[in-house]
């Protein structure tokens, strides 16, 4: 392994982008992914995708084992230039997952999705991802609704996520892209790295 690859893996470990902790109300292990912590700018460089795959294989998949699990993906404050690698990158990672991991994934809880992300996945989700994965997607607009699936205290939620949630309560039009706030996401829809994503942004602009 090259030193640069090892450094990328160490960076992922330090940032705690991925963490397996707690169980949902169905008893499944939870893989929490904090989108704001994802170093997309770095991983989009040479060797980044392979470093991410190796990190998942060594650090995350063994913790999940062969049992069913769910993902809580927190999209709060994700910015296109810093935290989102693009749909093609994510699809490549998903397609490279071992079959036992793909089969074990039973639900994806997408926290603070934003209007554009909802529209994009509703329109193109089935084409860009497998029907099986798309069917497991559940949007969670508020942390209180996550409580329908995950008991409070089961996972670590950063303070900025709580702050954004409070702001959404005070300014509900932010959910529909009609108002911005102090923690407004610069990026709600997938990065324009595919013809489909470019078309979707034209349609909803």
Secondary structure, DSSP 8 states (H G I E B T S, - for coil): --HHHHHHHHHHHHHT-EEEEEE-TTS-EEEEEEGGG--HHHHTSTTHHHHHHHHIIIIIHHHHTTS-EEEEEE-TT--HHHH---HHHHHHHHHTS-HHHHHHEEEEEEES--HHHHHHHHHHHHHHS-HHHHTTEEEESSHHHHTTTS-TTSS---HHHHHHHHHHHH-GGGGGTS---TT--S--S--S-SHHHHHHHHHH-
